[in-house]
Amino acid sequence: MTEMTPPQINNQKLRIQAWWFTAVLIAVNVGLFGWQILSGVNINDPAPVDAIAWGADFTPLTFLGQPERLFTSMFFHFGLIHLMLNMWALYIFGSVAEQLFGRMYYIGMYVLAGLMGSVLSSYLTIRDGYELLQHFDVKLLPHISAGASGAVMGLGAALTVISLFPPLPRQRFWLDKKSLLMVMAINLVFGFTVAGINNAAHIGGMIMGTLLAAIWFLGEKIQKPALVQISALIIATVLLAAFYFYCTELSTGLDPLWNEILRQNQLS
C-alpha cells in the first residue's frame, strides 16, 4: 500500500490517550514484525513459506480449514517498507478516526474492513482458480496476501465519506475533502498499475469503510448513535459472513486443485 500526503485536520493537538487503540495496533504490528525478523524472516523480502507460516492469507489453506488466515494476514507485512507505509497510514487515519467515530465503532470498522479486504481478495483468487483448473497447472501458485492495508484503506474511505457530508454540530475534526479524495484516488491508481499491490484488499476495505461511515453519519443526524452503530456493525458482519460462505461454496469445486498445490509445494 502506498500513501501520499496525509489529509489535513484541524489544529487540535492529538493526545495519545485519545487514540490509544491505534497506538496499540501499531505496536502489535511492529512487535510481530520484529519477532519475525529475529526468527529468521528476511527483513525486506520474506519467503512465501515464511509468510504462510506467519499467517498470511493463502487461499488453498484458507478455504481448506484455516479461515483464521483472513484475520491473521492483517498482521503480517512483506518487508520493512510495506510495514512502514501501512503503519504511517494507520497513524494518520486511525488517530483521527478513533476519536471521530468512537473507539468501539472504530475497532469494529477496522476489523470488518480488514476482513472484507481479505475475503474480496480470496474471491478473486477463487475465480482465477477455475482458469488454473482447466490446465491443472499447480506450478502457478495463487497469490499470498497480507498486510493492514485493507483495514487502513477502510479507515481512509470512512474519513473521506464523512468529509463529503456537511459537518456535524459536534464534529471534532475538520476533514480536508480534496486531500482525502486525492490520497484515496492515488492509492487506487497505484493499485491498478503497480505490480505486487493487492488492490482487491484495498477496494474491499474501502467498501466496508464507506458503508459503516455512511450509516454512522445517519445515526448522528437522527441523534440515535448507539442504536444505529450497533445495527450497522451487525448488518456489516452478516453481509461479510454471507460473502465468506458464498466464497466457501464457490471454492468447493477447486478442492482437488488446492490439495494438489499444497501437496506438491509441501504446504499441507
C-alpha positions as CSV (number, residue, x, y, z in Angstrom):
1,M,0.0,0.0,0.0
2,T,1.4,3.4,-0.9
3,E,0.4,6.6,0.9
4,M,0.9,10.1,-0.3
5,T,0.3,13.4,1.6
6,P,-1.8,12.9,4.6
7,P,-5.2,14.6,4.9
8,Q,-5.3,17.9,6.8
9,I,-7.2,18.1,10.1
10,N,-7.8,20.9,12.5
11,N,-5.1,22.2,14.7
12,Q,-6.3,20.4,17.8
13,K,-3.4,18.5,19.3
14,L,-3.8,14.8,19.1
15,R,-3.4,13.3,22.6
16,I,-2.3,9.7,22.5
17,Q,-4.7,8.8,25.3
18,A,-7.5,9.7,22.9
19,W,-6.3,7.2,20.3
20,W,-4.5,4.6,22.3
21,F,-6.1,1.7,20.5
22,T,-4.5,2.9,17.2
23,A,-1.2,3.1,19.1
24,V,-1.7,-0.5,20.3
25,L,-2.4,-1.7,16.8
26,I,0.8,0.0,15.5
27,A,2.8,-1.5,18.4
28,V,1.4,-5.0,17.8
29,N,2.2,-4.9,14.1
30,V,5.7,-3.6,14.7
31,G,6.3,-6.1,17.5
32,L,5.2,-9.0,15.4
33,F,7.4,-7.8,12.6
34,G,10.4,-7.6,14.9
35,W,9.7,-11.1,16.2
36,Q,9.5,-12.4,12.6
37,I,12.9,-10.9,11.8
38,L,14.5,-12.3,15.0
39,S,13.2,-15.7,14.0
40,G,15.0,-15.5,10.6
41,V,12.4,-14.0,8.2
42,N,14.0,-11.8,5.6
43,I,13.5,-8.1,6.6
44,N,12.9,-6.9,3.0
45,D,11.6,-9.9,1.1
46,P,10.0,-12.6,3.2
47,A,9.9,-16.1,1.5
48,P,6.5,-17.4,0.7
49,V,6.9,-20.2,3.1
50,D,7.6,-17.8,5.9
51,A,4.7,-15.6,5.0
52,I,2.4,-18.6,5.1
53,A,3.9,-19.8,8.4
54,W,3.2,-16.5,10.0
55,G,-0.5,-16.4,9.0
56,A,-0.6,-14.8,5.6
57,D,-3.8,-15.4,3.5
58,F,-3.1,-18.3,1.1
59,T,-6.4,-19.3,-0.5
60,P,-5.8,-23.1,-0.7
61,L,-5.1,-23.1,3.1
62,T,-7.7,-20.5,4.0
63,F,-10.5,-22.4,2.3
64,L,-9.3,-25.9,3.3
65,G,-9.8,-25.4,7.0
66,Q,-7.9,-22.3,8.1
67,P,-10.3,-19.4,7.8
68,E,-8.5,-17.6,10.6
69,R,-5.9,-16.5,8.0
70,L,-8.4,-13.9,6.8
71,F,-7.7,-12.2,10.2
72,T,-4.1,-13.1,10.9
73,S,-3.0,-11.9,7.5
74,M,-3.8,-8.3,8.6
75,F,-0.8,-8.5,10.9
76,F,1.9,-9.8,8.6
77,H,3.9,-7.5,6.2
78,F,6.1,-8.2,3.2
79,G,9.2,-6.4,4.4
80,L,10.1,-3.2,6.3
81,I,8.9,-0.7,3.7
82,H,5.5,-2.4,3.5
83,L,5.2,-2.2,7.3
84,M,6.3,1.4,7.5
85,L,3.9,2.6,4.8
86,N,1.0,0.9,6.4
87,M,1.8,2.0,9.9
88,W,2.3,5.6,8.8
89,A,-1.1,5.5,7.1
90,L,-2.7,3.8,10.2
91,Y,-1.3,6.6,12.4
92,I,-2.6,9.3,10.1
93,F,-6.1,7.8,9.5
94,G,-6.5,5.9,12.8
95,S,-5.6,8.7,15.2
96,V,-8.4,10.8,13.7
97,A,-10.9,8.0,13.0
98,E,-10.7,6.6,16.6
99,Q,-11.7,9.9,18.1
100,L,-14.3,10.8,15.4
101,F,-16.2,7.6,15.3
102,G,-15.7,6.5,18.9
103,R,-13.4,3.7,20.0
104,M,-15.8,0.7,19.9
105,Y,-17.2,1.6,16.5
106,Y,-13.7,2.3,15.2
107,I,-12.5,-1.2,16.3
108,G,-15.4,-2.8,14.5
109,M,-14.7,-0.7,11.4
110,Y,-11.0,-1.6,11.4
111,V,-11.6,-5.4,11.8
112,L,-14.5,-5.6,9.4
113,A,-12.7,-3.5,6.7
114,G,-9.7,-5.7,7.0
115,L,-11.7,-8.9,6.8
116,M,-13.7,-7.6,3.8
117,G,-10.4,-6.8,2.0
118,S,-9.2,-10.4,2.7
119,V,-12.4,-12.0,1.6
120,L,-12.7,-10.0,-1.6
121,S,-9.0,-10.8,-2.4
122,S,-9.8,-14.5,-1.8
123,Y,-12.9,-14.3,-4.1
124,L,-10.8,-13.1,-7.0
125,T,-8.2,-15.9,-6.3
126,I,-11.0,-18.5,-6.4
127,R,-12.3,-17.0,-9.6
128,D,-8.9,-17.3,-11.2
129,G,-8.5,-20.8,-9.7
130,Y,-11.1,-22.1,-12.1
131,E,-8.9,-20.9,-15.0
132,L,-6.0,-22.8,-13.5
133,L,-8.2,-25.9,-13.0
134,Q,-8.7,-26.1,-16.8
135,H,-5.0,-26.7,-17.2
136,F,-4.4,-28.2,-13.7
137,D,-1.3,-26.1,-13.5
138,V,-0.1,-26.4,-9.9
139,K,3.1,-24.6,-10.7
140,L,1.2,-21.3,-10.8
141,L,0.7,-20.6,-7.1
142,P,-2.2,-18.4,-6.0
143,H,-1.2,-15.0,-4.6
144,I,-0.2,-14.8,-1.0
145,S,-1.9,-11.8,0.6
146,A,-1.1,-10.0,3.8
147,G,-0.9,-6.5,5.4
148,A,-3.0,-4.0,7.2
149,S,-3.8,-2.0,4.0
150,G,-7.4,-3.3,3.6
151,A,-8.2,-2.1,7.1
152,V,-6.3,1.1,6.7
153,M,-8.0,1.9,3.4
154,G,-11.3,1.3,5.1
155,L,-10.5,4.0,7.6
156,G,-9.4,6.3,4.8
157,A,-12.6,5.7,2.9
158,A,-14.6,6.3,6.0
159,L,-13.0,9.7,6.7
160,T,-13.4,10.6,3.0
161,V,-17.1,9.8,3.1
162,I,-17.6,12.0,6.2
163,S,-15.7,14.8,4.6
164,L,-18.3,14.8,1.8
165,F,-21.2,15.4,4.2
166,P,-21.9,18.7,5.9
167,P,-20.1,19.0,9.2
168,L,-22.0,17.7,12.2
169,P,-22.7,20.2,15.0
170,R,-20.3,18.5,17.4
171,Q,-17.8,17.2,14.9
172,R,-14.3,17.5,16.4
173,F,-12.2,17.5,13.2
174,W,-12.3,19.4,10.0
175,L,-11.5,16.9,7.2
176,D,-9.9,18.2,4.0
177,K,-12.1,16.7,1.3
178,K,-9.7,17.4,-1.5
179,S,-6.7,15.9,0.2
180,L,-8.6,12.8,1.2
181,L,-10.1,12.3,-2.2
182,M,-6.6,12.7,-3.8
183,V,-5.0,10.3,-1.4
184,M,-7.6,7.6,-2.0
185,A,-7.6,8.1,-5.7
186,I,-3.8,7.9,-5.9
187,N,-3.8,4.7,-3.9
188,L,-6.3,3.1,-6.2
189,V,-4.3,4.2,-9.3
190,F,-1.2,2.7,-7.8
191,G,-3.1,-0.5,-7.0
192,F,-4.2,-0.9,-10.6
193,T,-0.9,0.0,-12.2
194,V,1.9,-1.2,-9.9
195,A,2.6,-5.0,-9.7
196,G,2.5,-6.6,-6.3
197,I,-0.2,-4.4,-4.8
198,N,-3.3,-6.3,-3.6
199,N,-5.9,-3.7,-4.9
200,A,-8.7,-6.1,-4.2
201,A,-7.9,-5.9,-0.4
202,H,-7.9,-2.1,-0.8
203,I,-11.2,-2.0,-2.5
204,G,-12.8,-4.4,-0.1
205,G,-11.7,-2.4,2.8
206,M,-12.9,0.8,1.2
207,I,-16.4,-0.7,0.5
208,M,-16.8,-1.7,4.2
209,G,-15.4,1.7,5.5
210,T,-17.8,3.6,3.2
211,L,-20.8,1.6,4.3
212,L,-20.1,1.9,8.0
213,A,-19.2,5.6,7.8
214,A,-22.4,6.5,5.9
215,I,-24.5,4.6,8.5
216,W,-22.6,6.3,11.3
217,F,-23.3,9.7,9.9
218,L,-27.0,8.8,9.6
219,G,-27.1,7.8,13.3
220,E,-25.5,11.1,14.3
221,K,-28.0,13.1,12.2
222,I,-31.1,11.4,13.7
223,Q,-29.5,11.6,17.2
224,K,-29.6,7.8,17.8
225,P,-25.9,7.0,17.5
226,A,-25.8,3.9,19.8
227,L,-28.7,2.1,18.2
228,V,-27.6,2.9,14.7
229,Q,-23.9,1.9,15.4
230,I,-24.9,-1.4,16.9
231,S,-27.2,-2.1,14.0
232,A,-24.6,-1.1,11.4
233,L,-22.0,-3.4,12.9
234,I,-24.4,-6.3,13.0
235,I,-25.5,-5.7,9.4
236,A,-22.0,-5.4,8.2
237,T,-21.0,-8.6,10.0
238,V,-23.9,-10.5,8.4
239,L,-23.1,-9.3,4.9
240,L,-19.4,-10.2,5.4
241,A,-20.3,-13.7,6.7
242,A,-22.7,-14.2,3.7
243,F,-19.9,-13.2,1.3
244,Y,-17.4,-15.5,3.0
245,F,-19.8,-18.5,2.9
246,Y,-20.5,-17.8,-0.8
247,C,-16.8,-17.9,-1.4
248,T,-16.5,-21.1,0.6
249,E,-19.3,-22.7,-1.5
250,L,-17.7,-21.4,-4.7
251,S,-14.3,-22.8,-3.8
252,T,-15.6,-26.4,-3.3
253,G,-15.0,-27.3,-6.9
254,L,-11.4,-26.3,-6.5
255,D,-10.6,-28.6,-3.6
256,P,-8.7,-31.1,-5.8
257,L,-6.5,-28.3,-7.2
258,W,-5.9,-26.8,-3.8
259,N,-4.9,-30.1,-2.3
260,E,-2.5,-30.8,-5.2
261,I,-0.9,-27.4,-4.9
262,L,-0.4,-28.0,-1.2
263,R,1.0,-31.5,-1.7
264,Q,3.5,-30.5,-4.4
265,N,4.7,-27.5,-2.5
266,Q,4.7,-29.3,0.8
267,L,2.5,-26.7,2.4
268,S,-0.2,-29.0,3.8
